[in-house]
Amino acid sequence: MAQVQVRDNESIDSALRRFKKELEQAGILREVREHQHYEKPSDKKRKAEAARKRKIARANRSSD
């Protein structure tokens, strides 16, 4: 669970910004998005394979 203590003389905006950064680092938002809708295992596998191919293609482009 992510927590942020609001410091003395700290604006709510900066505390919220720190909280959002902590959520992102903890991976909570990504996990929530993954659980919003059910994804069939075959779809997960297909999506992971496509991501792997994109990563390889990107690495090949940058090495040229």
Residue frames as qw, qx, qy, qz and C-alpha x, y, z in Angstrom:
[[0.000, 0.890, 0.457, 0.000, 0.00, 0.00, 0.00],
 [0.420, 0.384, -0.006, 0.822, 1.39, 3.39, -0.99],
 [0.329, -0.833, -0.382, 0.228, 1.41, 6.16, 1.56],
 [0.387, 0.455, -0.044, 0.801, 2.56, 9.76, 1.55],
 [0.343, -0.648, -0.447, 0.512, 2.80, 12.00, 4.59],
 [0.212, 0.866, 0.193, 0.410, 1.93, 15.61, 3.82],
 [0.561, -0.039, -0.285, 0.776, 4.82, 17.75, 5.03],
 [0.124, -0.751, -0.322, 0.563, 4.48, 21.08, 6.82],
 [0.143, 0.721, -0.146, -0.662, 3.86, 23.93, 4.37],
 [0.194, -0.075, 0.837, 0.507, 3.51, 21.47, 1.47],
 [0.527, 0.191, -0.126, -0.819, 0.77, 22.07, -1.04],
 [0.791, 0.124, 0.522, -0.294, -1.78, 19.37, -1.74],
 [0.720, 0.646, -0.172, -0.188, -0.72, 19.38, -5.39],
 [0.244, 0.640, -0.722, 0.101, 2.88, 18.46, -4.61],
 [0.478, -0.219, 0.783, -0.333, 1.77, 15.78, -2.13],
 [0.824, 0.370, 0.290, -0.318, -0.57, 14.33, -4.77],
 [0.562, 0.700, -0.431, -0.091, 2.26, 14.39, -7.31],
 [0.068, -0.505, 0.835, -0.209, 4.49, 12.45, -4.89],
 [0.674, 0.028, 0.629, -0.387, 1.66, 9.98, -4.22],
 [0.804, 0.532, 0.003, -0.265, 1.10, 9.35, -7.93],
 [0.358, 0.673, -0.646, 0.032, 4.83, 8.81, -8.42],
 [0.318, -0.330, 0.834, -0.309, 4.88, 6.29, -5.58],
 [0.798, 0.252, 0.401, -0.373, 1.87, 4.45, -7.06],
 [0.687, 0.646, -0.287, -0.165, 3.64, 4.26, -10.41],
 [0.138, 0.594, -0.777, 0.156, 6.85, 2.92, -8.86],
 [0.495, -0.150, 0.771, -0.371, 4.94, 0.31, -6.84],
 [0.122, 0.019, -0.869, -0.480, 3.15, -0.88, -10.01],
 [0.263, 0.347, 0.738, -0.516, -0.29, -0.51, -8.42],
 [0.462, 0.530, -0.007, -0.711, -1.86, 1.39, -11.32],
 [0.339, 0.344, -0.775, -0.407, -0.62, -1.16, -13.85],
 [0.004, -0.079, -0.981, 0.175, -2.06, -3.97, -11.78],
 [0.362, 0.445, 0.494, -0.653, -5.43, -2.22, -11.47],
 [0.468, 0.499, -0.329, -0.651, -5.59, -1.74, -15.25],
 [0.223, 0.210, -0.931, -0.197, -4.78, -5.41, -15.78],
 [0.034, 0.234, 0.923, -0.303, -7.63, -6.47, -13.50],
 [0.367, 0.266, 0.101, -0.886, -10.28, -4.13, -14.91],
 [0.806, 0.290, -0.147, -0.495, -11.37, -6.63, -17.56],
 [0.823, -0.177, 0.536, 0.055, -10.85, -10.35, -17.86],
 [0.385, 0.667, -0.532, -0.351, -8.34, -11.31, -20.50],
 [0.993, 0.059, 0.009, -0.101, -8.29, -14.84, -21.85],
 [0.667, -0.501, 0.437, 0.337, -4.99, -16.66, -21.42],
 [0.682, 0.346, 0.452, 0.459, -4.65, -17.03, -25.20],
 [0.192, 0.931, 0.139, 0.278, -5.05, -13.26, -25.60],
 [0.462, -0.838, 0.261, 0.128, -2.44, -12.63, -22.88],
 [0.757, -0.159, 0.484, 0.410, -0.04, -14.98, -24.65],
 [0.536, 0.629, 0.372, 0.423, -0.62, -13.30, -28.02],
 [0.048, -0.987, -0.009, -0.153, -0.12, -9.85, -26.53],
 [0.603, -0.669, 0.365, 0.236, 3.09, -10.91, -24.76],
 [0.741, 0.130, 0.477, 0.456, 4.44, -12.43, -27.97],
 [0.351, 0.828, 0.246, 0.363, 3.70, -9.22, -29.90],
 [0.289, -0.945, 0.156, -0.007, 5.45, -7.16, -27.22],
 [0.737, -0.375, 0.436, 0.354, 8.47, -9.46, -27.37],
 [0.643, 0.430, 0.420, 0.475, 8.66, -9.07, -31.17],
 [0.098, 0.961, 0.102, 0.236, 8.37, -5.27, -30.89],
 [0.514, -0.798, 0.275, 0.152, 11.18, -5.21, -28.34],
 [0.748, -0.085, 0.479, 0.451, 13.45, -7.31, -30.58],
 [0.474, 0.683, 0.353, 0.429, 12.65, -5.15, -33.63],
 [0.132, -0.986, 0.018, -0.098, 13.34, -1.98, -31.64],
 [0.640, -0.597, 0.385, 0.295, 16.69, -3.38, -30.46],
 [0.705, 0.208, 0.477, 0.482, 17.64, -4.31, -34.02],
 [0.280, 0.876, 0.233, 0.317, 16.81, -0.81, -35.30],
 [0.298, -0.942, 0.158, 0.007, 18.88, 0.92, -32.63],
 [0.727, -0.392, 0.433, 0.361, 21.92, -1.28, -33.23],
 [0.671, 0.520, 0.354, 0.392, 22.08, -0.34, -36.94]]
